Amino acid sequence: MALLAAMIKTLMAALLVLAALALPSQAASFSMKRGLNLDQWVTWPGEDQWGDTKAILPYPEWRKFLGEGDLKALKHAGFDFLRMPVDPSPFLSGQTVALRDDLYASVLDSVRMINRAGLKVVVDMHLIPAGGSRKIGMAQVMEDPRTFDTYVDMVRRMARTLANEDPAQVAFEPMNEPIVDCDSDSTSLWPDRQRKLFAAARSSATKLTLVLTGACYSAASSLEKIDPKTIPDDNVIWTFHSYDPFLLTHQGATWAGDFIPYVTGLPYPLTAVPRAQLDVTLDTIRARIKAEAPWTRQSGLLAYLDEQVASMDSPDKLLGLMDAPFKKVEAWAKANGVKPENITLGEFGMIRQEYGNAYVMPAEYRAAYVRDMISRAEAHGFSWSVWSYGGAFGIVDAFNGDKAEPDVLEAINGLR
């Protein structure tokens, strides 16, 4: 019986792909230029509370903090669309079975709320790691075939929920930053999984633009490995993410590996301060590594710091580093006949402050970085959405109800 069930499931997946193949060719119905990522999971309750209506609704979480006036202010600030992360885990949790219909309805209501504010919206299914009381995250979806199948079913239903919305106002992104194929020299698992997600979404939402990506954190180098011809649809926008140079954009982030947490105080660009001042900052970082890092890792971390600094310590080096993802995507697009307007830089940004860390990145560095990344995207004809409204990378809100410095928003407003 198990073998028969598996054969039926495989056949159904093949039929969905064939159904998608039969759809008439069309250009992307959704267009966008300048966007902002909304937040999630900032104060999210543990999974044991997800069955409590007051804890989980309205959904997504930003609905507890933002009103239509806040959304209209973003329109006024110069954005034409929002990328709305939706944490899929509650839709996969046994804790929410009784509230499942309400969760889908709340996502739809959130979409319409954004549209009423005069903004388009990309509904982004945004998995985060499991941990604590959270049982299902990216690893579980990618590593367990049955959990992945459940995720595909969720994508199908979410697409059905959105299917009747105006395709000029709403797009759907089935998975954010898939963490798969990161250790391989070529794509292997992700293309087939993306085709299944595409087929599930398209079978339910025949008119909406779907936002698709490469593997391994949606890096440009991963998009290069995707053959878009295997997705038989013109109503697609391709996305990539770039936070290069990571050394500067993620300073102090405790969740970003065992090196970055020791790094704070570096300017953007490194040449923004005299070399003697930069050397003092680097010596402070080295001292922190020597005092706090495990001794077995210290030499490696110190060498990595020197290597990274050397890769961007002149304007030409930094230019090459930041241009590389855009050039890769542009070359891929030209080789595959993908128009620039069907490509989006879905995430980029610079950390403002890690939660619990007193260091705050100077606002002028963040504004300069965002402005430089926007210039690159627009020079290539790509749309973009900066990360994010609030939290560690916040450009509107900071932590504890504080407001972020206005520099980044002013830089974006000044581009209009």
Number of C-alpha atoms within 10 A of each C-alpha: 6 7 8 9 10 11 12 12 13 11 12 12 17 15 13 20 21 13 13 21 15 11 15 11 11 11 12 20 19 24 18 24 17 20 28 24 24 21 21 21 14 12 8 13 14 13 20 13 15 20 19 14 14 9 14 22 18 18 21 23 22 21 17 11 8 10 13 14 10 12 20 17 12 23 19 13 16 19 25 19 26 28 25 25 23 24 19 23 24 21 21 20 17 14 16 22 15 12 18 17 11 17 21 20 17 17 22 17 14 20 22 18 17 22 20 13 18 18 22 27 27 24 26 21 21 20 21 17 13 14 10 8 11 16 14 20 19 21 17 15 21 19 11 10 11 12 17 18 17 14 21 22 16 22 27 21 17 25 25 19 16 22 21 14 17 15 20 16 22 27 31 29 27 26 24 25 23 22 17 19 18 14 8 10 9 11 20 13 13 20 20 12 15 21 20 19 27 27 26 25 29 27 19 19 24 18 21 26 27 27 25 27 31 29 28 20 18 24 21 25 17 22 25 22 16 19 12 21 10 12 19 19 21 19 21 26 25 24 26 28 25 20 20 20 17 13 18 26 23 25 25 25 21 16 10 12 8 13 21 20 19 20 21 22 18 23 17 20 17 17 14 12 13 9 12 9 11 17 13 12 17 19 11 16 20 18 14 14 21 17 11 10 16 12 11 8 13 17 14 11 20 16 10 13 18 12 11 14 16 12 14 20 14 13 12 10 13 19 12 13 14 18 15 15 20 21 15 15 26 21 13 20 19 11 10 13 11 19 14 19 17 22 26 26 26 26 21 24 25 29 23 26 24 21 15 9 12 8 14 15 23 16 17 16 21 25 22 17 22 21 17 13 22 22 14 16 19 17 10 16 17 25 21 28 25 25 25 24 21 23 25 22 25 25 27 18 18 19 16 8 10 10 13 21 19 14 18 23 18 13 18 17 14 11 10 9
